[in-house]
């Protein structure tokens, strides 16, 4: 595997984690070396590029091939210690020289095609984002000089299969992976690219004219919305653990209604003002349940029983057995109050709703009647 240089490791929980490089860096390096090979008419087995973040990468070239007017080369994607769906796959570039002076870029096998508006690329274009487009063209231009032209094709034979493990399908990117990367470097434990991919779906739906959205932690929530609210899955966007970030993005984009739908195990944290719900950020589930049960006048024995539970499901058994299932409506209301506090300086505050459901797909509680929330979503 090629080793990048001049990159310090990232320290997380006392461990040194190795950085990697993006599909955009792979495509740029592959295009550069292919251009150099067709000019020089011999094989090259290592290439260096400087990423947009200023880091120099020395990368091994795989599958080099050269003819009179064309060369092909591949770089193997390395995500460092932040392994994702594209880690270890080959990203190829085919460069064909011409005399028209222009550099044209297209996606080939395994690179996805954009089929919906809202992700910063035109419908019908290859899913090669703006920064990689710029770095690929600049690298090829540097190699071939100011007067020659070249057609550059980026392709990835494994791309269509690997893309099934990404969010591309939800974003309307069909047939393969995306060539992405704003810095050229993959930082282990970085949540930014994940968050950005989720926000892109919000942008896409807004561009399509939707102004009401349901945010869910995962697939279970989407199924609940479809089956219990009888609302189209088109209004559903996954927020994962990034509740605050996705609410802020929805507000920025001008959504008029934001509905949070999920299991109490996730959403109860929001009632305590926790807007990143991963357990490594904060927990407080039992403490929040105990506090709100106490506000509702629950007996001391129930408070103790809940405080000793290891899971929300176990706590819910005690809550239901004691006849305090009205807690869930109370929590849903409190979640909406917390969201309003977060957005207190926002003009044109959207309608915010919260719906809690159980793992067996039953409604537990909501801040407003469920039929009213569902009806508003269909407006």
C-alpha positions, 0 to 999 in steps of 0.5 A, spaced: 500 500 500 502 506 498 504 511 504 503 518 504 508 523 507 508 529 511 502 527 515 501 526 523 497 521 526 490 523 529 490 521 536 483 518 539 482 515 545 489 514 546 491 511 540 494 513 534 490 513 528 493 513 520 490 518 515 489 516 508 487 519 502 480 520 498 478 517 491 479 524 489 486 524 490 486 517 487 483 520 481 488 526 481 494 521 481 492 516 476 490 522 471 497 525 472 501 519 471 497 517 465 498 523 462 506 523 464 506 516 461 503 518 454 507 524 453 514 520 455 511 513 452 514 509 458 511 506 464 511 510 471 510 506 477 510 511 482 507 518 482 507 524 487 501 529 488 500 535 493 493 535 496 488 541 496 490 541 504 498 541 502 500 534 504 504 531 499 502 524 497 507 519 494 503 513 491 504 507 488 501 506 480 498 499 479 496 497 472 500 502 468 499 501 460 501 506 455 500 506 447 501 512 442 496 517 444 493 514 450 495 511 457 491 508 463 493 508 470 490 506 477 491 508 484 489 504 490 484 508 495 487 508 502 482 510 507 487 509 513 484 507 519 478 510 517 475 504 513 469 506 508 466 502 502 471 505 497 477 502 501 482 498 498 479 499 491 482 501 484 481 508 481 483 508 474 484 514 469 485 513 462 488 519 458 487 520 451 491 526 448 489 530 442 490 537 439 484 541 441 487 544 447 482 543 452 481 538 457 475 534 458 473 530 464 468 524 464 466 518 468 466 511 466 465 504 469 463 504 476 463 512 477 456 514 479 451 518 474 447 524 478 440 523 477 437 529 481 438 536 483 441 538 489 448 536 490 452 541 486 452 537 480 448 537 474 443 532 472 447 527 467 454 529 470 458 524 473 459 524 480 466 527 480 465 533 485 468 540 484 474 539 488 477 533 484 475 536 478 479 542 479 485 538 481 484 532 476 484 538 470 490 542 474 494 535 474 493 533 467 494 541 465 501 541 468 503 534 465 501 536 458 503 543 458 498 549 456 497 547 448 495 540 448 488 537 449 486 531 453 480 527 454 480 524 461 476 518 463 475 516 471 473 509 472 472 504 477 471 497 475 468 495 483 465 502 483 457 499 482 458 494 487 461 498 492 456 504 491 451 499 494 454 500 501 454 508 501 448 513 501 449 514 493 442 511 491 439 515 496 442 521 493 440 519 486 447 517 484 446 511 480 451 506 477 457 507 482 461 511 487 463 518 487 469 521 486 470 526 492 474 530 497 475 537 499 482 536 502 484 530 499 486 527 506 481 522 510 482 523 517 480 518 522 474 519 526 472 525 522 464 526 522 464 531 517 464 527 511 458 523 514 454 529 516 455 532 509 452 526 506 446 526 510 445 534 509 446 533 501 439 529 502 436 535 505 438 539 500 436 535 494 429 534 497 429 542 498 431 543 491 425 538 489 420 543 492 419 539 499 418 544 505 417 539 510 421 533 512 422 527 517 428 526 521 430 519 523 436 516 526 436 510 521 432 505 517 427 503 523 424 510 523 423 510 515 419 504 516 415 507 521 413 513 518 411 509 512 407 504 515 404 508 521 404 515 519 402 513 512 407 518 509 411 517 503 418 515 504 420 521 500 420 526 506 424 522 510 432 523 511 436 519 516 440 524 521 444 518 524 446 521 531 447 528 528 440 531 531 442 538 532 446 539 525 441 536 521 436 540 525 440 547 523 441 544 516 433 544 515 432 551 518 438 554 514 434 550 507 428 553 509 423 547 511 417 549 514 416 543 518 421 538 522 419 532 525 423 527 529 421 520 529 425 515 533 425 510 539 426 513 546 433 510 546 435 515 542 430 521 542 430 521 550 437 525 550 434 531 546 429 532 552 436 533 556 439 538 551 443 533 548 443 534 540 449 529 538 446 522 541 452 517 540 454 514 547 461 517 546 458 524 547 453 523 552 448 518 555 444 521 561 438 516 558 436 514 565 437 520 569 433 524 564 427 518 564 428 519 572 427 526 572 421 527 568 418 521 571 419 525 578 416 531 575 409 527 573 409 524 580 412 517 579 413 513 586 420 513 589 420 505 587 419 506 580 424 512 580 429 507 583 428 501 578 429 505 572 435 508 575 438 501 575 436 499 568 442 498 563 437 499 557 431 504 555 427 498 553 428 495 560 426 502 563 420 502 559 418 495 561 418 498 568 414 505 566 409 501 562 407 496 568 407 502 573 402 505 568 406 511 566 406 511 559 403 518 558 411 519 560 412 519 552 407 524 550 411 529 556 418 527 553 415 528 546 413 535 548 419 536 552 424 535 546 420 540 542 421 545 547 429 543 547 429 544 539 425 551 540 430 553 545 436 551 540 433 555 535 430 561 539 434 566 535 431 563 528 427 568 524 421 564 521 421 558 526 419 552 523 413 547 526 417 542 530 414 535 532 417 529 535 414 522 535 416 516 539 415 509 537 417 502 540 421 497 537 415 493 535 413 499 531 407 502 536 406 509 537 408 511 544 407 518 544 407 525 540 407 532 542 401 533 538 395 528 535 399 523 530 393 525 525 395 532 525 402 531 524 401 526 519 396 531 515 401 537 516 406 533 512 402 531 507 400 539 505 
